[in-house]
Amino acid sequence: MSLRNMLDVGPLDALAYQRDVLERTILFFDTLRRRANNMIDHERAGLPPLLNFKYETLLDARLFERPVNYALLRITEVGEDCWDACVDPAKPPVIIVDPRAGHGPGMGGFKRDSEVGMALHTGHPVYFVAFFPEPCPHQTLGDVLAALKKFVAHVAERHVGRPPVLYGNCQGGWAATLLSAHCAGTIGPIVLNGSPLSYWEGEPGINPMRILGAFVGGAWLAHFLSDLNQDRLDGAWLVQNFETLKPGNTVWDKYANLFTKIDTESDRFLDFERWWNGFYRLSGEEIVTIVEDLFVGDKLEQGQLRIGDHCTVDLAAIKNPLIIFASQGDNITPPHQALGWIPAVYDNADALKKAGQRIVYLTNPHVGHLGIFVSASVARLEHRAILEHLPEIERLDPGLYEMKIDNPTGDPDCTHDQYAVVFESRNVEDLRFDYPRKAFERLRSASEFNESLYRIFLSPWVRTIANPWLALSMQWLHPMRMKTYLWSESFAPWMRAFGVLADAVSKDRHPIPQDHPLLAQERQLIAQISAFWETARRLRDAAEERTFTTMYGE
């Protein structure tokens, strides 16, 4: 704020603004201190699931013959209401599968207005697939799918005659898809929320994550980091990839929003950051398979993904109704990646109908990737609409449909008779998107070559030097952790002062009116800095696309 702007208002207004900024600054740094303490406390507690619902553990897959770090939970209470008061036993159970992509479980249910909450609100018994921070030794993707198959069978036995609905989020969605290809008859409809199944597709300059592997030579780097960490990949590396997609939000926007709305935003910020900074690990075998065969290799839609020695996944074998929820504002799993596999598997709508399959998709015009799972308004409208219309979806004739929600009120809390849902027939050909297939095939070949070289010549030596001290040092010196926990008084003793000052400020807070002229100028400055970061991101993404084309062709 310039001196000239300060002089354009009265001295009392200027002093009031300065006091407000000082108080907000104290509360801001105290929130960073509390976030750091939350992270450390969560780590010390063993990183338990952040579910806002009481639950019981039914199955612990660490005790299976092929152990994996998964567990099946049953939601038992909602606040003060018991399960019996919320659930209609005649409705099919819903199994929510959270993504294991660096964070811990809980995204689908860490607040009341969530997927778990909406499933209970609509009367469905709810089960939740959780996982533990550490993978079991030599855990594979095939082992995980075998455990999920047992979970589904267990739930189906508890609800005879009502096949469970699989509700998969992001990575949990493609895991549910793999599972459904092998569990015909035991699973009901499958809901895929922001789930990528076509990994090479996306808009140039808009979806840069699909080409990130090109700049490190493919999957070998994930293998190397896993070897250094004693056959485990730290989820912080995956979360760091997400954060680099929008550097402006990472380093500026979310903190500017917290600073300007510190009186109302602090608790929401802390709740989200507790989950965002809880990093889980994947086994080396899992991450190499995921990166090499899915994100770099795109073998799923092409029918080339092998699970174990004798099983190849065929998406055309899925007969369960599929409901695909994507968003135009999702830069991690855009609609291209959520829907582009359909024309790769079915040539046209007639082929889809001949296969007896029903695929329904709906898109949100603007919400981001995480908003698909955690936005309260999305949960109260889109997720509620999906769950309330499952019977209609199952009665649809085979084919491809777009689900459209007409909500004249604009209120996500509207009653069932205030919004309408229609299923409009669509052509498979409309979902074909152009992308440089040959370039991605060259990248896949380069990745397989580099991974072979690393596995044969370097991996044995890296595994030899890896040790617990090195693994622990890599964990706690990772930038994703350091930038958070260094604000704790455990590492910076002077941060205790902000706790004392924040307590005093909270008891005698002097916020200025929202129409204060200096506050308007502050917001204008924040918007200008945000615009700078957005411009820098666009230039970076465009440069990456040009570099990718130069390296691998068109």
Wavefront OBJ file of the C-alpha trace (Angstrom):
o trace
v 0.000 0.000 0.000
v 1.622 3.268 -1.124
v 1.994 6.357 1.061
v -0.087 8.309 -1.450
v -2.999 5.933 -1.014
v -2.697 6.256 2.757
v -2.864 10.055 2.441
v -5.989 9.897 0.252
v -8.049 8.759 3.266
v -8.492 10.358 6.664
v -5.901 9.743 9.396
v -8.384 7.789 11.525
v -9.233 5.501 8.598
v -5.528 4.976 7.917
v -4.840 4.118 11.564
v -7.819 1.736 11.654
v -6.500 -0.018 8.536
v -2.990 -0.294 9.983
v -4.363 -1.808 13.181
v -6.473 -4.255 11.192
v -3.442 -5.328 9.116
v -1.370 -5.832 12.273
v -4.085 -7.936 13.882
v -4.586 -9.992 10.726
v -0.834 -10.535 10.480
v -0.705 -11.903 14.027
v -3.675 -14.204 13.411
v -2.197 -15.280 10.063
v 1.132 -16.403 11.502
v -0.621 -18.043 14.416
v -2.655 -20.072 11.901
v 0.578 -21.195 10.223
v 1.881 -22.193 13.668
v -1.270 -24.193 14.391
v -1.065 -25.859 10.981
v 2.485 -26.984 11.719
v 1.474 -28.351 15.115
v -1.473 -30.160 13.549
v 0.838 -31.810 11.043
v 3.273 -32.954 13.730
v 0.473 -34.205 16.001
v -1.125 -36.067 13.114
v 2.182 -37.762 12.294
v 2.697 -38.738 15.949
v -0.836 -40.186 16.065
v 0.012 -42.467 13.135
v -1.860 -40.488 10.450
v -5.343 -41.919 11.175
v -8.166 -41.430 8.616
v -9.685 -37.955 8.821
v -13.313 -39.048 8.705
v -15.967 -36.858 10.300
v -18.065 -39.965 10.999
v -17.779 -42.742 13.552
v -16.820 -46.098 12.103
v -15.812 -49.653 12.882
v -13.173 -51.741 11.111
v -14.601 -54.846 9.470
v -11.576 -56.186 7.589
v -7.866 -55.414 7.923
v -6.109 -56.480 4.736
v -2.723 -56.466 6.476
v -3.831 -59.832 7.875
v -4.717 -61.344 4.476
v -2.691 -64.118 2.856
v -1.485 -61.476 0.383
v -1.225 -58.530 2.832
v -1.818 -54.939 1.749
v -2.204 -51.757 3.776
v -5.975 -51.435 3.257
v -8.969 -51.751 5.575
v -12.736 -51.891 5.144
v -14.666 -49.583 7.467
v -18.388 -49.397 8.157
v -19.840 -45.991 8.986
v -21.806 -46.456 12.230
v -22.909 -43.007 13.383
v -23.560 -39.539 12.000
v -23.092 -37.018 14.762
v -25.604 -37.978 17.435
v -27.626 -40.193 15.076
v -26.983 -43.922 14.976
v -26.782 -45.973 11.784
v -30.334 -47.323 12.108
v -31.817 -43.816 12.169
v -30.108 -42.815 8.914
v -30.179 -45.899 6.709
v -32.832 -47.619 4.639
v -31.870 -51.343 4.633
v -33.711 -51.805 1.328
v -31.230 -49.558 -0.494
v -27.952 -50.930 -1.869
v -24.791 -50.234 0.136
v -22.281 -47.675 -1.104
v -18.553 -48.429 -0.900
v -16.463 -45.255 -1.130
v -12.897 -45.769 -2.335
v -10.655 -42.787 -1.606
v -7.571 -42.145 -3.751
v -4.178 -43.358 -2.614
v -2.165 -40.725 -4.433
v 0.072 -39.248 -1.756
v -2.528 -38.205 0.806
v -4.292 -40.236 3.452
v -7.917 -41.397 3.385
v -10.807 -39.190 4.392
v -11.336 -36.898 1.410
v -14.709 -38.478 0.709
v -15.917 -37.897 4.260
v -14.003 -35.378 6.360
v -17.073 -33.167 6.729
v -20.805 -33.689 6.974
v -21.559 -32.330 3.486
v -19.487 -34.937 1.675
v -19.903 -38.111 -0.342
v -20.266 -40.143 2.853
v -22.734 -37.636 4.239
v -24.846 -37.542 1.055
v -24.919 -41.335 0.768
v -26.210 -41.546 4.332
v -28.596 -38.651 3.722
v -30.168 -40.581 0.839
v -30.515 -43.695 3.003
v -27.670 -45.910 1.783
v -25.563 -48.046 4.122
v -22.034 -46.688 3.716
v -18.692 -48.468 3.785
v -15.329 -46.804 3.372
v -12.094 -48.228 1.988
v -9.254 -46.753 4.043
v -5.535 -47.443 3.993
v -2.552 -47.131 6.299
v 0.523 -44.883 5.905
v 3.017 -47.671 5.192
v 2.579 -50.252 2.421
v 3.169 -53.904 3.198
v 6.515 -55.276 1.965
v 6.498 -55.932 -1.797
v 2.811 -55.006 -2.060
v 1.652 -55.002 -5.703
v -1.290 -53.551 -7.595
v -2.570 -57.082 -8.058
v -2.494 -57.628 -4.300
v -4.509 -54.449 -3.757
v -7.152 -55.498 -6.271
v -7.399 -58.921 -4.616
v -8.031 -57.225 -1.260
v -10.649 -54.887 -2.755
v -12.374 -57.911 -4.267
v -12.643 -59.451 -0.789
v -14.026 -56.178 0.584
v -16.749 -56.116 -2.077
v -17.614 -59.778 -1.436
v -17.867 -59.104 2.299
v -20.230 -56.166 1.816
v -22.295 -58.148 -0.699
v -22.702 -60.940 1.876
v -23.995 -58.419 4.422
v -26.592 -57.113 1.936
v -27.808 -60.139 0.009
v -29.587 -59.282 -3.222
v -28.327 -55.692 -3.312
v -24.970 -55.458 -5.151
v -22.913 -52.620 -3.656
v -22.407 -49.333 -5.459
v -18.703 -48.545 -5.942
v -17.930 -44.854 -5.484
v -14.360 -44.200 -6.640
v -12.476 -40.920 -6.286
v -9.576 -40.177 -8.667
v -7.129 -43.087 -8.231
v -9.816 -44.925 -6.307
v -11.967 -44.653 -9.430
v -9.584 -46.424 -11.762
v -8.949 -49.011 -9.056
v -12.718 -49.588 -8.906
v -12.757 -49.867 -12.695
v -10.030 -52.530 -12.682
v -11.922 -54.364 -9.973
v -15.238 -54.296 -11.819
v -13.657 -55.915 -14.864
v -13.105 -59.025 -12.712
v -16.151 -59.037 -10.431
v -19.078 -59.381 -12.814
v -22.329 -59.918 -10.965
v -21.121 -58.877 -7.516
v -20.983 -55.101 -8.074
v -23.762 -52.667 -8.882
v -23.306 -49.260 -10.546
v -19.854 -47.683 -10.458
v -19.442 -43.942 -9.910
v -16.122 -42.515 -11.126
v -15.361 -39.042 -9.767
v -12.468 -37.242 -11.448
v -10.974 -40.619 -12.366
v -8.426 -40.778 -15.215
v -8.706 -43.778 -17.540
v -7.222 -42.197 -20.670
v -3.886 -40.797 -19.597
v -2.471 -39.262 -22.774
v -5.400 -36.987 -23.518
v -5.870 -33.359 -22.544
v -5.600 -29.838 -23.889
v -2.122 -28.500 -24.693
v -1.159 -25.791 -22.225
v -4.131 -26.604 -19.997
v -3.343 -30.121 -18.749
v 0.461 -30.300 -18.379
v 0.496 -33.234 -15.949
v 0.088 -35.720 -18.805
v 3.525 -34.776 -20.178
v 5.500 -34.433 -16.911
v 7.098 -37.854 -17.341
v 8.629 -36.712 -20.616
v 11.091 -34.380 -18.903
v 12.603 -37.001 -16.583
v 12.753 -39.871 -19.035
v 9.728 -41.795 -17.817
v 9.179 -44.168 -14.901
v 12.791 -44.774 -13.813
v 12.828 -41.737 -11.482
v 9.915 -43.086 -9.424
v 11.800 -46.386 -9.177
v 14.960 -44.573 -8.053
v 13.169 -42.574 -5.343
v 11.492 -45.766 -4.128
v 14.834 -47.572 -3.919
v 16.359 -44.732 -1.895
v 13.420 -44.957 0.506
v 13.761 -48.735 0.937
v 11.149 -49.778 -1.619
v 8.627 -47.053 -0.719
v 7.711 -43.868 -2.534
v 6.995 -40.920 -0.265
v 3.584 -39.484 -1.152
v 5.016 -35.988 -0.685
v 6.564 -36.308 -4.164
v 3.139 -36.886 -5.714
v 1.558 -34.003 -3.809
v 4.409 -31.748 -4.907
v 3.497 -32.537 -8.515
v -0.060 -31.405 -7.823
v 1.115 -28.163 -6.257
v 3.402 -27.274 -9.153
v 0.415 -27.339 -11.516
v -0.753 -24.025 -10.057
v 2.264 -22.359 -8.442
v 0.335 -19.146 -7.920
v -2.144 -20.894 -5.657
v 0.640 -22.757 -3.851
v 2.772 -19.743 -2.964
v 0.305 -16.866 -3.045
v -3.450 -17.273 -3.575
v -4.323 -19.602 -0.719
v -2.286 -17.550 1.750
v -3.650 -14.251 0.451
v -7.168 -15.629 0.829
v -6.372 -16.713 4.388
v -4.905 -13.303 5.239
v -7.834 -11.300 3.850
v -10.462 -13.585 5.455
v -8.594 -14.585 8.584
v -11.650 -14.164 10.840
v -13.715 -16.734 8.933
v -11.246 -18.801 6.910
v -8.837 -20.063 9.562
v -10.723 -23.172 10.659
v -11.508 -24.289 7.105
v -7.867 -23.723 6.135
v -6.620 -25.816 9.059
v -9.067 -28.656 8.401
v -8.050 -28.929 4.765
v -4.320 -28.537 5.414
v -4.404 -31.303 8.034
v -5.454 -33.691 5.276
v -3.325 -32.094 2.549
v -0.127 -32.422 4.608
v -0.673 -36.018 5.729
v 1.604 -37.887 3.324
v 1.256 -41.635 2.835
v 3.622 -43.968 1.000
v 3.274 -46.447 -1.861
v 5.388 -49.550 -2.427
v 8.037 -49.467 -5.135
v 6.270 -52.175 -7.135
v 2.993 -50.251 -7.069
v 4.326 -46.873 -8.138
v 6.469 -48.283 -10.958
v 3.455 -50.164 -12.338
v 1.206 -47.104 -12.006
v 3.650 -44.714 -13.669
v 5.003 -47.045 -16.352
v 1.767 -48.791 -17.365
v -0.820 -46.081 -16.727
v 0.444 -42.500 -16.644
v 3.283 -42.947 -19.138
v 2.183 -46.135 -20.912
v -1.604 -45.520 -21.150
v -2.097 -49.280 -21.394
v -5.496 -49.436 -19.704
v -7.659 -48.089 -22.524
v -5.583 -50.033 -25.044
v -6.280 -53.362 -23.348
v -2.592 -53.967 -22.599
v -2.539 -53.557 -18.805
v -1.523 -56.791 -17.111
v -2.355 -57.568 -13.499
v -0.133 -60.443 -12.457
v 1.175 -62.982 -14.939
v -2.074 -64.237 -16.426
v -4.593 -61.365 -16.400
v -5.058 -58.535 -18.893
v -7.654 -55.874 -18.095
v -10.405 -55.489 -20.693
v -12.607 -52.434 -20.136
v -15.163 -53.876 -22.544
v -15.754 -56.675 -20.022
v -17.357 -54.215 -17.591
v -21.131 -54.673 -17.630
v -22.013 -52.572 -14.597
v -23.601 -49.180 -15.302
v -20.899 -46.510 -15.203
v -21.536 -42.953 -13.972
v -18.637 -40.628 -14.774
v -18.432 -37.250 -13.050
v -15.868 -34.821 -14.482
v -15.338 -31.067 -14.495
v -14.236 -28.577 -17.121
v -12.265 -26.834 -14.362
v -10.283 -29.943 -13.438
v -6.679 -29.528 -14.602
v -5.576 -32.878 -13.106
v -8.231 -35.177 -14.585
v -9.940 -33.179 -17.345
v -13.004 -34.596 -19.123
v -10.669 -35.782 -21.905
v -9.003 -38.242 -19.513
v -12.235 -39.229 -17.773
v -14.153 -39.886 -21.013
v -11.602 -40.351 -23.809
v -11.313 -44.100 -23.202
v -14.910 -44.705 -24.321
v -14.312 -44.307 -28.109
v -11.064 -46.261 -27.701
v -13.036 -49.249 -26.373
v -16.311 -48.840 -28.309
v -16.149 -47.707 -31.954
v -19.604 -46.171 -31.848
v -22.854 -46.067 -29.922
v -24.063 -49.242 -31.656
v -21.053 -51.156 -30.335
v -21.787 -49.840 -26.846
v -25.423 -50.896 -27.116
v -24.491 -54.292 -28.505
v -22.249 -54.817 -25.472
v -25.259 -54.112 -23.257
v -23.441 -51.339 -21.410
v -24.857 -48.097 -20.000
v -22.469 -45.192 -19.506
v -23.751 -41.928 -18.042
v -21.576 -38.854 -17.673
v -22.094 -35.423 -16.191
v -19.774 -32.433 -16.079
v -19.449 -29.456 -13.808
v -18.511 -26.249 -15.658
v -15.907 -24.848 -13.281
v -15.081 -26.756 -10.074
v -11.481 -27.915 -9.660
v -10.217 -31.451 -9.147
v -10.480 -31.481 -5.366
v -13.807 -29.685 -5.517
v -15.344 -32.757 -7.151
v -14.742 -34.649 -3.905
v -14.709 -32.062 -1.121
v -16.922 -29.167 -2.221
v -19.993 -29.002 0.017
v -22.154 -27.500 -2.740
v -21.105 -30.236 -5.193
v -21.868 -32.893 -2.594
v -25.307 -31.418 -1.884
v -26.309 -31.211 -5.556
v -24.355 -33.418 -8.002
v -23.515 -36.288 -5.637
v -26.991 -36.221 -4.135
v -28.510 -36.251 -7.641
v -26.370 -39.236 -8.661
v -27.363 -41.235 -5.592
v -31.045 -40.321 -5.824
v -31.220 -41.377 -9.482
v -29.341 -44.668 -9.374
v -32.557 -46.686 -9.941
v -33.336 -44.649 -13.089
v -29.795 -45.151 -14.378
v -30.044 -48.904 -13.941
v -33.295 -48.909 -15.926
v -31.819 -47.036 -18.905
v -31.446 -48.874 -22.202
v -27.849 -49.659 -23.191
v -26.057 -46.629 -24.630
v -24.200 -43.414 -23.823
v -26.038 -40.650 -21.958
v -25.266 -37.212 -20.592
v -26.859 -36.517 -17.225
v -28.076 -32.937 -16.973
v -29.270 -31.313 -13.763
v -31.722 -28.438 -14.055
v -31.740 -26.470 -10.814
v -33.654 -23.211 -11.356
v -33.214 -22.167 -7.736
v -29.417 -22.264 -7.940
v -29.516 -23.602 -4.398
v -27.596 -26.872 -3.812
v -29.890 -27.536 -0.842
v -33.005 -27.546 -3.017
v -35.494 -30.330 -2.356
v -35.947 -33.267 -4.709
v -38.965 -31.701 -6.399
v -37.122 -28.401 -7.011
v -34.553 -29.791 -9.444
v -34.882 -32.082 -12.433
v -32.539 -34.634 -13.983
v -32.657 -35.754 -17.606
v -30.550 -38.336 -19.435
v -29.854 -37.236 -23.012
v -28.552 -39.773 -25.537
v -25.079 -39.022 -26.917
v -22.806 -40.386 -29.679
v -19.567 -42.106 -28.759
v -17.857 -40.317 -31.643
v -18.429 -36.970 -29.899
v -15.958 -37.987 -27.179
v -12.996 -38.435 -29.514
v -10.282 -35.915 -28.715
v -7.178 -35.232 -30.773
v -3.771 -35.681 -29.164
v -0.239 -36.467 -30.460
v -0.453 -40.242 -30.082
v 2.839 -40.941 -31.879
v 4.709 -38.594 -29.537
v 3.340 -40.395 -26.471
v 4.228 -43.763 -27.976
v 7.809 -42.542 -28.384
v 7.769 -41.396 -24.764
v 6.518 -44.821 -23.679
v 9.332 -46.539 -25.592
v 11.918 -44.197 -24.072
v 10.506 -44.803 -20.590
v 10.622 -48.585 -20.992
v 14.230 -48.383 -22.230
v 15.344 -46.102 -19.382
v 13.529 -48.214 -16.788
v 15.215 -51.372 -18.090
v 18.644 -49.746 -17.880
v 17.990 -48.491 -14.367
v 16.525 -51.786 -13.132
v 19.425 -53.868 -14.445
v 22.458 -51.659 -13.840
v 21.670 -49.081 -11.136
v 18.833 -50.319 -8.939
v 20.910 -53.058 -7.207
v 23.529 -50.482 -6.188
v 20.992 -47.928 -4.972
v 19.274 -50.586 -2.868
v 22.631 -51.483 -1.364
v 23.327 -47.963 -0.068
v 19.733 -47.288 1.064
v 19.220 -47.453 4.828
v 16.686 -46.294 7.444
v 18.687 -43.158 8.288
v 18.703 -42.046 4.654
v 14.989 -42.811 4.270
v 14.073 -40.858 7.415
v 16.256 -37.915 6.387
v 14.622 -37.799 2.962
v 11.216 -37.861 4.610
v 11.697 -34.981 7.048
v 13.877 -32.873 4.759
v 11.369 -33.028 1.938
v 10.316 -29.469 0.986
v 6.624 -30.357 1.276
v 7.095 -31.123 4.968
v 9.727 -28.536 5.825
v 7.698 -25.590 4.562
v 4.957 -26.579 7.003
v 6.562 -27.902 10.181
v 9.232 -25.183 10.428
v 6.475 -22.783 11.557
v 5.947 -24.853 14.708
v 7.370 -23.667 18.028
v 9.019 -27.094 18.235
v 11.441 -25.869 15.553
v 11.069 -22.081 15.900
v 10.590 -21.249 19.618
v 9.755 -17.616 18.865
v 6.484 -18.761 17.245
v 5.064 -19.197 20.767
v 4.745 -15.406 20.883
v 2.179 -15.525 18.081
v 0.046 -17.906 20.130
v -0.037 -15.450 23.028
v -0.602 -12.426 20.790
v -3.314 -14.174 18.769
v -5.205 -15.025 21.925
v -5.175 -11.362 22.976
v -6.173 -10.149 19.491
v -9.058 -12.626 19.258
v -10.530 -11.268 22.483
v -10.357 -7.652 21.294
v -10.472 -7.778 17.494
v -10.993 -4.525 15.545
v -11.866 -5.489 11.943
v -12.503 -2.667 9.496
v -15.653 -2.512 7.305
v -15.548 -4.467 4.046
v -16.125 -1.275 2.065
v -13.070 0.462 3.555
v -11.182 2.185 0.668
v -7.770 0.879 1.708
v -9.127 -2.640 1.927
v -10.354 -2.347 -1.664
v -6.895 -1.245 -2.767
v -5.345 -4.142 -0.861
v -7.557 -6.583 -2.750
v -6.638 -4.938 -6.035
v -2.936 -5.422 -5.289
v -3.530 -9.059 -4.360
v -5.425 -9.592 -7.635
v -2.562 -8.077 -9.626
v -0.023 -10.403 -8.019
v -2.344 -13.361 -8.665
v -2.598 -12.327 -12.314
v 1.205 -12.238 -12.558
v 1.445 -15.817 -11.261
v -1.267 -16.962 -13.652
v 0.553 -15.401 -16.595
v 3.803 -17.039 -15.513
v 2.032 -20.414 -15.272
v 0.581 -20.084 -18.768
v 3.995 -19.195 -20.214
v 5.608 -22.133 -18.410
v 2.967 -24.591 -19.601
v 3.229 -23.363 -23.183
v 7.021 -23.735 -23.043
v 6.662 -27.275 -21.716
v 4.315 -28.185 -24.577
v 6.794 -26.821 -27.129
v 9.644 -28.705 -25.464
v 7.622 -31.927 -25.462
v 6.878 -31.537 -29.172
v 10.560 -30.838 -29.899
v 11.691 -33.909 -27.962
v 9.089 -36.439 -29.100
v 7.494 -34.988 -32.250
v 3.825 -34.525 -33.048
l 1 2 3 4 5 6 7 8 9 10 11 12 13 14 15 16 17 18 19 20 21 22 23 24 25 26 27 28 29 30 31 32 33 34 35 36 37 38 39 40 41 42 43 44 45 46 47 48 49 50 51 52 53 54 55 56 57 58 59 60 61 62 63 64 65 66 67 68 69 70 71 72 73 74 75 76 77 78 79 80 81 82 83 84 85 86 87 88 89 90 91 92 93 94 95 96 97 98 99 100 101 102 103 104 105 106 107 108 109 110 111 112 113 114 115 116 117 118 119 120 121 122 123 124 125 126 127 128 129 130 131 132 133 134 135 136 137 138 139 140 141 142 143 144 145 146 147 148 149 150 151 152 153 154 155 156 157 158 159 160 161 162 163 164 165 166 167 168 169 170 171 172 173 174 175 176 177 178 179 180 181 182 183 184 185 186 187 188 189 190 191 192 193 194 195 196 197 198 199 200 201 202 203 204 205 206 207 208 209 210 211 212 213 214 215 216 217 218 219 220 221 222 223 224 225 226 227 228 229 230 231 232 233 234 235 236 237 238 239 240 241 242 243 244 245 246 247 248 249 250 251 252 253 254 255 256 257 258 259 260 261 262 263 264 265 266 267 268 269 270 271 272 273 274 275 276 277 278 279 280 281 282 283 284 285 286 287 288 289 290 291 292 293 294 295 296 297 298 299 300 301 302 303 304 305 306 307 308 309 310 311 312 313 314 315 316 317 318 319 320 321 322 323 324 325 326 327 328 329 330 331 332 333 334 335 336 337 338 339 340 341 342 343 344 345 346 347 348 349 350 351 352 353 354 355 356 357 358 359 360 361 362 363 364 365 366 367 368 369 370 371 372 373 374 375 376 377 378 379 380 381 382 383 384 385 386 387 388 389 390 391 392 393 394 395 396 397 398 399 400 401 402 403 404 405 406 407 408 409 410 411 412 413 414 415 416 417 418 419 420 421 422 423 424 425 426 427 428 429 430 431 432 433 434 435 436 437 438 439 440 441 442 443 444 445 446 447 448 449 450 451 452 453 454 455 456 457 458 459 460 461 462 463 464 465 466 467 468 469 470 471 472 473 474 475 476 477 478 479 480 481 482 483 484 485 486 487 488 489 490 491 492 493 494 495 496 497 498 499 500 501 502 503 504 505 506 507 508 509 510 511 512 513 514 515 516 517 518 519 520 521 522 523 524 525 526 527 528 529 530 531 532 533 534 535 536 537 538 539 540 541 542 543 544 545 546 547 548 549 550 551 552 553 554
